[in-house]
Amino acid sequence: MDTSADGSALPPHTPGAGRALLRQLWGPDRVPEASPEVKRQVEELIARAQRSIAERRGQATA
């Protein structure tokens, strides 16, 4: 599990959880389904962030 800047544990990524919450709060007609392209972009951003975190942890211990 990753940690935030203050060292507290971050929950694991749950695909679609944010959209599901918004659909519940605002209604399904106001929150469209994510396109495959948007889903791919989100997965790329998550992977890039995870690599960045891993690199920073490696530098901190070096």
VMD Tcl script that draws the C-alpha trace (Angstrom):
set ca {
  {0.00 0.00 0.00}
  {1.30 3.46 -0.86}
  {1.67 6.22 1.69}
  {0.90 9.90 1.47}
  {3.42 12.68 2.10}
  {2.69 12.56 5.83}
  {3.27 8.79 5.92}
  {-0.36 7.75 6.34}
  {-1.56 4.81 4.27}
  {-3.42 5.52 1.06}
  {-6.25 3.21 0.01}
  {-5.69 1.10 -3.10}
  {-7.00 2.50 -6.39}
  {-10.52 1.31 -7.11}
  {-11.39 1.88 -10.77}
  {-14.74 3.59 -11.19}
  {-15.28 4.40 -7.51}
  {-15.18 8.16 -8.02}
  {-17.57 8.01 -10.96}
  {-19.91 5.72 -9.00}
  {-19.96 8.16 -6.09}
  {-20.64 11.12 -8.37}
  {-23.44 9.21 -10.12}
  {-24.95 8.48 -6.71}
  {-24.68 12.12 -5.57}
  {-25.53 13.94 -8.81}
  {-27.58 11.36 -10.68}
  {-26.61 9.09 -13.57}
  {-27.79 11.56 -16.21}
  {-25.17 14.12 -15.08}
  {-22.15 11.77 -14.94}
  {-21.48 9.96 -18.21}
  {-19.68 6.64 -18.48}
  {-15.96 6.96 -19.15}
  {-14.87 6.18 -22.68}
  {-12.22 3.50 -23.29}
  {-9.76 6.30 -24.16}
  {-10.36 8.07 -20.85}
  {-10.00 4.79 -18.95}
  {-6.68 4.15 -20.74}
  {-5.44 7.66 -19.88}
  {-6.34 7.19 -16.21}
  {-4.50 3.86 -16.08}
  {-1.43 5.50 -17.67}
  {-1.50 8.32 -15.10}
  {-1.76 5.84 -12.24}
  {1.14 3.77 -13.61}
  {3.28 6.90 -14.06}
  {2.51 8.04 -10.50}
  {3.39 4.61 -9.11}
  {6.73 4.62 -11.00}
  {7.47 8.11 -9.71}
  {6.75 7.06 -6.12}
  {8.98 4.00 -6.51}
  {11.80 6.11 -7.97}
  {11.57 8.63 -5.13}
  {11.64 5.86 -2.55}
  {14.72 4.41 -4.23}
  {16.49 7.79 -4.12}
  {15.56 8.32 -0.48}
  {17.18 5.03 0.53}
  {20.25 5.44 -1.68}
}
mol new
graphics top color blue
foreach p $ca { graphics top sphere $p radius 0.5 }
foreach p [lrange $ca 0 end-1] q [lrange $ca 1 end] { graphics top cylinder $p $q radius 0.2 }
display resetview
